[in-house]
Amino acid sequence: MTVSVRDLRPDVRADLEGYVRVLARAFPFMLCTPESIAHDLAHAHPDAHSRKLIAEVNGEIIGTAQIDIAYDSPESGQGMLNVFVDPGRTRLGAGSLLVRAAEEHLVAHGATRLYSWVLDEPGNRAFAERSGYTASRPAHLLRLDLAHGVLPPLQTPPPGVEVRPGSDFSADPRPLFELDTEVTLDEPGDIDAELTDFEAWLDETWRHPLFSAELTSVALVDGRPAAFSAARTDGATRYGTAMTGTARTHRGRGLAKLAKNDSLHRARAAGCTEAFTGNDADNGPMLAINKWFGYEICATEVRHVRELT
């Protein structure tokens, strides 16, 4: 069998469905739909030099790659690639071809350090090491059974605090952008990010097909957003937390927990049956919060790094 690699065609439904099918088999913890994949390509920031590749055999899509330059990082030269191969179609060379094509693209756009998330399984880690990548830090993927699990009861907000859905900010979401900007600065990770482009945030976050303003919850203190839990959904039964955080001046008051609990309750009421989230393994406070909600670790990823200079 001959494996070939090419760019995904966002206007071809079969390409989009094939891309989603591979992700569902190789990485079932990720929410994605054909519409979200097409949106990601159509609205990628030009400085990200984003590409989505597919590997195929006889017209069957068996592998995918997402490639980006970390344009929103204050440090230049950082590239990201995440490669997935259908578990039933491994050992055909698709992974190696996708990695090679991704690396060539990133290097051509100035990348000198490459990052990739790899599932913490012997075969995946061995492949990453053979490709020249070194293990860095772990992160956990967590799942919550919304259909049968018992959520903590909704709490009455303390005086001066109210919880509102993100959709209440539809006319002007800039206050949520400003809060997201502050929270993102303190997010643990290998690549620092600075949200400075409001229009890009609107495209990549607020208007994203997976984002649910209705299920996003915002805790306000004296009328101003102080904490939030941003929700994504596949439009059916799967819910995911995109980001949960609190403004620096309001941390330690349980506001993030208050917002996330509200969001989870509304997600279950809306028909969502399972919830997913992810945490850096060193992010003890969020791991404790998610354990309190009933989330359980369902997989672990390890960030791998390749230095090119």
N, C-alpha and C positions, 0 to 999 in steps of 0.2 A: 504494500500500500504506500502511495506517495502522499505525503502531507504537504500542504501549501499554506502560506500565511498571507493575508491581505487585510486591508482596512474594512471595517464594518460599514455597510451602506445604510445610513439611517433612514433612507426612503424605501428600503426593501423590507417588508414585514417579516419575511422568512429569516433574514439576518438578525433582526431584533429578537424574534422568538427563539432562534437558535442560541443567541448570546445569553438570554435569560435562562434557557433550559440548562446550559452548562453550569451557570452559577448556582442554580437550584440543586444540581446534583453534587457539585464540588464544594459549595459553601452555602448550605441551606439557612444560615443565620442572617443572611443579607436580604433586605427588602429591595426588590427591583421588579420593574415591569417593562414591557417594550416601550411604553410612553416615557418612562423615566430615563431609559438609556438614550432614546432619541433626544430628549431634552438636554441631557448632560452634554451631548455633542454639540447641539445647536447653540447652547448658551455658555459654553466653556470660555473662560477669559482668554483673550488672544495671547497673553504672555504665558499662559500655562502650556501652550503648544500641545494640547491634549489630543490623544488618539485612542481609538478602541480597535484592537486587532482581533481577528478570528483565525483559527487554524481549522482546516477542513480536510476531509478525505472523501473523495468521490461525491462531493457536494454536501457531505454531512459535517456540520460544525461540531468539533470535538474539543476546542480550547479557545480561551479568550485572554486578552491582556488589556489592562487599563494603564495608560501612560500619561504622566503629567510632570511639568516643571512646577516646583513649589514657588509660584510667583508671588504669593502673599507672605513669604518669609523675608525677614530683614537680611538673611544670609543668602547670597546668590549661589548658583551652581548646584542646587539640590534637586535631584530627580526622583520620581516615584514610579514604580512598576509593580503591578499585582497580576500574577499569572495563575489561571485556573485551567485544569484539564479534566474532562469528564472521567470520573473514577473507573468507568468501564472501558476507557479508550486510552489508557496510559501505555507507556513503553513503545510508542510509535514515533517518538521524536518531536511531538507537537510542543511540549514545554520548552525544549532547547531552542527550537526555531522562534518561538514567541519571545523568549528572553533575548535572543540575539537581535531580533528586529527592534525590540523595545530599547535596548541599550544603544544601538546605532542611532536611533532617533533622538534619544536624550543627549547623547554626547554631541550630536550635531547642533544641539541648541544650548550648549555650554555647560552641561552637567558634569561635575567632577566627583560627586558623591551620590550613590544610588541607594534607595531604601525600598525594601519589599517586605510585606507581611507574609509569613509562612505558617501554615497550621503546624502545631507542635506534634507532629507524627514522624516517626523515623524516616520514612521514605521521602517526605517533603523536605525535611531538614537536610538529609543527605544530598538531595538534588541541589538545594540552595548552596551548600558548601562546595559541591563539585563545580558550580557555576561561579565561584569566587566570592561568595557572600559569607560574612561572619555574623554569628548570632549576637543580638544586642539585648533588648529588653522584652519581657513577655507582657501580654495583655489577655484578659479573660473575656470570653463571650458568654453572656448569661441569658437564660430563658425563664419566663414566668408563665405558668399555666393559668391564663385568665378565665378559662371556662370552668375549671374545677378548684382552683386555688382560692384561698381566703385572704382578701385584701384587708389591711388595717382599716378600721372605720374612719370615715371622714371626720376631720377635726374642725372645731370652730376656730377660725383665725383669732389671734390675740388682738387686743385693742389697737386701732390704727392700721390694721392689715386687712386686706381683702384679696380674694382670689378670683380672677376673671379669665375667660377664655381668650386665646390669642386673637380670635376673630373680632374682638372688640377694638382691635387696633388696625383693622383693615383700611380705614381711611388714612391713617398715618402710622406705618409700622416703624418709623425711625427710632422711637424710644426703645423698641426691642432690638434694633440693630445696635444701638449704643450699649445696651446691656450685654448683648452677645459679644461685642467687641472687647469689653472689659473681662468677661469670663474666659474668652478664648486666650487672652494673654497669659492666663494662669493655668491653662490646661497642660497637664504633664505630657511630654512627648519628645521625640528626637528633633523635630522640626518646629521651631517657633513660628507662629503665624500672627499676623497683624491685619485685622479687618479694617481697611481704610476706604474701600470703594462701596458706597451705598448701593449704587446701581447693580454692581456685580453681586452683592449680597441678595438683592431682590430677585435676581435671576437664579442664583445658585441655591438659595434657601427659601425665601418667602413664596416665590412662584413655582417652586419645584413641584412636579406632579405628585410626589410622595408626601410632601409636607401637608399637614392638617392643622390649619389655624384653629379649627373648631375643637380639636383634641389637645392642642397646646394650652398649657396653663401658666398664668403669670400671677405672681404674688406682688401686690402693690403695698408700699408703705407710705402713708400720707399721700396717696394718689399717684405715686411714681413707681414704675417697675423696679423691683428690688431682687427678684428671683424668678426663674422660669424653668419649665420643662418642655422642650420642643418635641413635638410628636410627628412621626411619619406613619403612614399606613399604606398598604397595597390596595386599598379600596375594597377589600374583602374581609378577611379575618385576622390578618397579621398586622401587628403594631410594633413600632420601634421608637426608641428614644434617640433623637439626634444629638441633643445636648441638654444637660441640666446644670444649673449653676446659680450663684448668688453674687451680687455686687459686694465688693470688698468691705464696705462699711456696714453691711448687714449680715455678715457671716457669723455662724455660731448661734443663730436664733431658730434653726429648724425650718427656714423658709423654703429651701429647695425641696425638702421632704414634703412639706405642705403642698407645694405646687405639683410635685410628681404624683402624690397620692390622688389629688384631684384629677389629674390627667388620666391615670390608670382607671379610676372609677368611671369616668366618662367614656373611656375606650371600651370597657366591658359593656357598658350600657348601649354602646353603638354597635355591638355585635362582634367585637374583636375577641378572639379566643386564645391567642398566645402573644406574648410580648417579648421583645429582644432588646438587649442593650449591650454595651461593651465598656470595660474599665481597664485602664492601665493597672498592672498587677501591684504597683506601689501606691495606687490611689486608695488608701485605706478608708477615708471618710465615705467615698461614694460606694465602695464595696460593702461597707457596713450598712449604708442606707438601703442598697439593693437586697441585701440579705434580710433586712427587716421587712421588706415587701414580699419576700418569698422567692426571689430570683435564685436560680441555681446555675452554677457554672456548667455549660454544655460543651465548651471547647476552649482551647487556649491557642493564641497565635504568638509567634516570636518575630519581632522585627529583625530583619537581616540587613546588613550594610555592606556595600562594596565601595572602597576608595579607589578612584581612578588616577590620583596624582600622588 
